[in-house]
Amino acid sequence: MTATSVPATASSSEPQWSPDPRRLVSYGAICALTMVFICLIGMPVKLDPRPLIDPILSRGYASLVWVPVVFGYSVTSFVVLEGMAARRRGPSDVLEGAIVGAIGGLGVGILGLLVDNFDLRDPLINWSPQLVDFITFGNSIGFGIVIWLVIGALCGAAGAGLHLLPETVRLYVASVVLAVVGMSFLETAATDLLQGLKLEFISDAIYAKQGGLTVRGAVIVAVLTVAGLALGRFIRANQQRAAAGRAEADLATGGGASLTPVGGAMRRRSNRELVLGGLGIVGLLLLPQFLGGIMNELLANVGLFLLLALGLNIVVGLAGILDLGYVAFFAVGGYTTAVLTSPNAPWLHPELPWFVALLIVIPIAALVGLLIGAPVIRMRGDYLAIVTLGFGEIIRLLFLSDWLAPYFGGAQGITNIPGVQIFGIATVSGTDPKAVFYLVMGFCALAIYVSWRLERSRLGRAWMAIREDEKVAEAMGINTVNAKLAAFVTGAILASFSGAIFAAKVGSIFPNSFEILVSVIILVIVIVGGMGRIAGVALGAVVLIGILGGPSQPGLLQELAEYKLLIYGALLVWMMLKRPEGLLPNVRRSRELHHEELSQDAWLKAQEIEAAAPPDPEYPGWETPA
Amino acid sequence: MSPMLEIRNLSVVFGGLAAMDDLDFHVEEGEIVSVIGPNGAGKTTFFNAITNLVPPTDGEILFEGNSIVGLDPNQVTALGIARTFQNVRLFAQMTVLENVMVAQHCRTKQTPIAALLNTKAFREEEAQIRARGEEILGFFGTRLIGYRLDQPAMVLSYANRRRLEIARAMATSPRLLLLDEPVAGMNPMETAELTALIGRLRSEWGFTIVIIEHDMDVVRDVSDRVVVLDHGETIAQGSFDDVSSDPGVIEAYLGRPAETS
């Protein structure tokens, strides 16, 4: 029990606290259900053969044991209200976590018992003897129940115990766990990159032969993570101290006329961002040289989806038009390119070079954007989303239909699309993912430039105003219909670029490449990454397409491909609950009030020092009316 | 000389409810007219009808001699009528400066292509938009400029949001400014300050102003003429003193004595 030593009089101010059994049981039950669910979708059995850390932990067990850790942690989390005394942490927290974890473990044990005694294989295909083996570690079922009780309790206690650690230590622990798990899961990519860099000895040292980190490898990764983190914190602390010193000096001398101390600090910061961004771009351009074919293929896919997401980001992130049928423009770009370049196209087949075809793709995509946009744009919010969803499907079904088959090939699609001839120097096609990647990056750069320029223009501001409040935007003199159509058309053109590259890369095009799922995934990239921010969208594309994999493209976590949509969904739900602004939110959405107020005070002070002449700069024209 | 804004037989009907009933109204250039009336009298609907956010059911609205009925709200704004909103409706995620920059949309003309090419004309116009935005924000003292320029509007205090609403309407370069309860919810200090500013909006910026207000001290101090609405009809108009002693107005606000009903 907490705070028992506090005298009775004081306990009225310090909240008396005791564990709430109902809360523990309900958390435990949800924990157990989650673990049973994971078992029944077959994840543990399927992943069991591959180790996470070679002899200690297999990926199968890892896919289960994180659950009690998370639940142990969250059952002992609580919000400390401002001005209220926080409940004191103590061993009872660990006990609570252990109870919740044990209930979860018990669930797994009971599942093992049920699987052992009843046969439900008909609806539940993973209801198998292998699952029993997995749960009991090959021993008797009684042993299985006991061992899972213990595992659950230990993991729950560990999760809850995180609260007892100081903030810094918790950060280190979380980073180390993340780094080790990450390095293990990203083995393919890391090995490939190290091989390209001729540093095979590193991968030999840390990875086991049958996959997964060795214990030695895990230790090395952990040590490197801790060292890197400590170094980073040390550098940042130093910089902050220096910046604070500079700001003080600026203030003391009255600052420059217009260059406020805050402005100076911001400029320095944006300079650093520029340097970092430049290094990042150079790294990105060199990266494919050190990667193998599979990894480059993956990068090219990330690029294609990034290009799509950048276009959708203008429509959804800037103008606030929730377009669920964005894939339609991707399809239009792909099909137009196919018709114009392929000798096998059932209609026209002028066999134009790709770049010439692109010049025709742009106006056609813009036209389709206008045609779809014009009726849709008069709707708002949910209605607009539903209608765009419909249009997305209509476009796909049109390409699939027998009616248009003489033009677009129907279900047979269009094959034999040649690659991209770049001024006779190089040919970009699917067999050379490296070249595709560079081509895609070129167009991504164009898309980023367009987003960046437009956001800071009259049209971009009008988009943002429409996103914020369409009615008011109209009352402030913005022709909302035109502005929204412009957003639609810009998005359509960017998506058609992606479609054109996709056609040249794959070499053939079928209606089923343009299913609704593609629209959804592009939208998820934008939302998860951070709506309205380019770096966020890029991160979203890397995480979702690169790591998890696209709708039909494999990602780095190939063994999780079956569970891709499940993970997408879980990720989206979690994001909406905990971080609705995205992984890398738009800066203006996440500013801290406190800092802003201080900055305004600093600015006012600088102004006062600078201009002591006016009698009362605070209130010009201040006159009390009679 | 014909009035700047002339409204004849204006009616707005929502289903069976006549929010505006056969209203006549006019504003001369350079006037400050207050529109008062009890809650639900139709004051905000009156503004909505002028700016065409709610299309009138019947009647005529002439601005500088031309009918503006049936125009889109953005066209009305382009002609020179700007408004603020009673329930502050700023573009909350946009910065303070962007709020006044975006309101200059209908006074500027650079195309997206110019923005992409970053032409000289585009850069010059952007600089002008920015300078004008800062000039307008400077009208409110130091509260909306300096570091505040780049803050999102949502972090502003309540009174500053109300000021920014007015600044945003000013940025559309209107000839007629419609202020919907500009001092609602402000403390007496802020109210007095804003009252002085409303006078300066006319004397320094040359706006003609129609103002809806519940604070009778403000109404008395700023208005040349007061129009009282009730149930969508004008029940009295004239100077503040005439109107405030009008028995019909007192009845509308306080109700009828029991014996006469």
Interface residues (C-beta under 8 A of the other chain):
Chain A: T260 V262 Y449 V450 R453 L454 R456 S457 R458 L459 G460 R461 A462 M464 A465 R467 E468 D469 K471 V472 A473 E474 A475 M476 G477 I478 N479 T480 A486 T490 N586 R588 R589 R591 L593 E596 S599 Q600 A602 W603 L604 Q607 P617 E618 Y619 P620 G621 W622 E623 T624 P625 A626
Chain B: T51 L53 D72 P73 N74 T77 A78 A82 R83 F85 R89 L90 F91 A92 Q93 M94 T95 E98 M101 V102 A103 H105 C106 R107 T108 Q110 P112 A115 L116 N118 F122 E125 E126 I129 G141 T142 G146 Y147 R148 Q151 P152 V155 R168 A169 T172 A192 E193 T195 A196 L197 R200 D221
